[in-house]
Amino acid sequence: MVSGAVRQLFYPLRHRSARILPLLLSEVPSNLSVPFPSVREAQIALGSLSPDSEPRRGGICKTLSVQGCTLQGRWVAHEARILRVSVGSFLDNLSLVLETMDRFGPPSTS
C-alpha cells in the first residue's frame, strides 16, 4: 500500500510516465554471485538449479547464468517479501547442489 505522502511526492512523475511510479516503488532487485573452482562445476550447478521456475507468476523474475567460474543470479521482485522467499529457496537448493557435488567429488573431464 502506498502512503498519501509518497503519492504526493511522485504525483508529477506519474503523469509524465505511468510506468515510472510502479518501477520506483515496487521493483526490488537483487544480485548474487557464487564462485566455483571450475567452469564445469559452475555449469553443473546452473543445470541443476535452472529447472526450478518461480511458482508465482508476475511477482518475480529470476535469471541464472554462468560467467567464467561464477554462477550469477539476478532477481527482480515486486515485493521484498517475495524476493526474500525466492532467494531463500534458491540458497536452500544451492546448498543441496553443493553438498551433492562435494559428496561425489569433482566432475570428470571426459
Secondary structure, 3 states (H helix, E strand, C coil): CCCHHHHHHHHHHHHHCCCHHHHHHHCEEEEEEEECCCHHHHHHHHHHHCCCCCCCCCCEEEEEEEECCEEEEEEEECCHHHHHHHHHHHHHHHHHHHHHHHHHCCCCCC
